């Protein structure tokens, strides 16, 4: 557990432990919940599909195999003493400009037109 005061900035880092220098990490989605086993019912989105949802969320430039970001601590009303974070990270080949890592914010998904 990591204890912080309300509105205090949290700094997070996810790193990929590999000997391959051509891999990079991209933060796709981070969602918070007061229940560590339920990230569907009562949630708060920090970033979804690469699109920032929380105005205090900010990412930092870092080496390719590291993703660093920050956001301001918040509360799920007073009856929940804790918030749990679940993030989805994507690992891509560096300079593969068709990969998910280079698409950034994807606000909607393309679908094929059917007959």
N, C-alpha and C positions, 0 to 999 in steps of 0.2 A: 504493500500500500504506500501511496505517496500522499502526504497531507499538505494541503494548501489552503490559504484563506480565499474567501470569495473575491473575485476580480483580480487575483494574483495571476501573473503570466506563468503558464506551464511551458516548458521547453522539452520537446521530445525528439528522439533520434532513433531511426531504424537503420541497421546496417546489414549488409549482405557479406557474409564471411565466405570468400572464395578467392582462389588464386587467379581467376580470370579477370583481367583488368578491363575487358570489353563489355562488362555487364553494368547495367544501371538500374536504380530503384525509383519507382514512381508511386506517390501516394494517390490512390484512386478514390478511396472512400474511408471516412472515419465517422463513426456514429457512437454516441454516448447513450447509456441507459442506467437507471438506478438498480436494475436487476441484472446480475452478471450472466444469467441463463436465458434472458429474453431481450433480444435486440429488435423486436418487431412491434411491441405494444406501445410502450412509453419511451420514445427516443428523441434525441436531439442530434441533428446532422451538423457536423463541422464542415465536411466536404463530401460530395456525392458525385461519382463519375467524373472526377477531376474538377468539378465546379464548386467553388467556395460558397458555403451556405452561411457561415458565421462571420460577421464583420471583423471579429478579432483574430481570425485565423490568418496566419502568414507563414509562407515557406521561406527557407533560407537556401542560398546557394551552398552546395556542398559537393564533395567528390561524388563521382558517379555511383559508387557502391554504398552511398549513405543518403538517407532522406531525413531532413531536419525541418521541423515546423513548430509553431507556437500558437497558443490560443489562451484566452482569459478564462479563469476558473468560473464556473457557474453552478447553480443549484437547481435540482428538480423539486422546487418548492420545499418547505421546511420539513416535511415528513420523511424525506429521503436523505439520510446522512452521507451517502456515498454516490459517486457516479463512476461507471465502468466504461472503458473505451475499447471499441473493436474497430480495427483498421484493416483495410484490404490494400495490399501493396502489389505492384506489378514489377516483375523483373524482365528487362528487355536487353537486347543487344545494343550497345552504343552505336550510334549513327545509322540505325535501322529506322529511317524516317517514316516507314509505314507501320511501325509498331505502336501499341497503345501508349507507350511512354511519351511519344512525340505528338499525340493527338490533343493533349490538354483537356479542356472542358468539353465533355460530350453531353449536350443537353437533351438530345433525343437520338434514338437509334433509327437507322435507315432500315426499311423493309422492302422486300421485293413486291412488285405489283403482281397480283394474281389475276387469273382470268375470271 
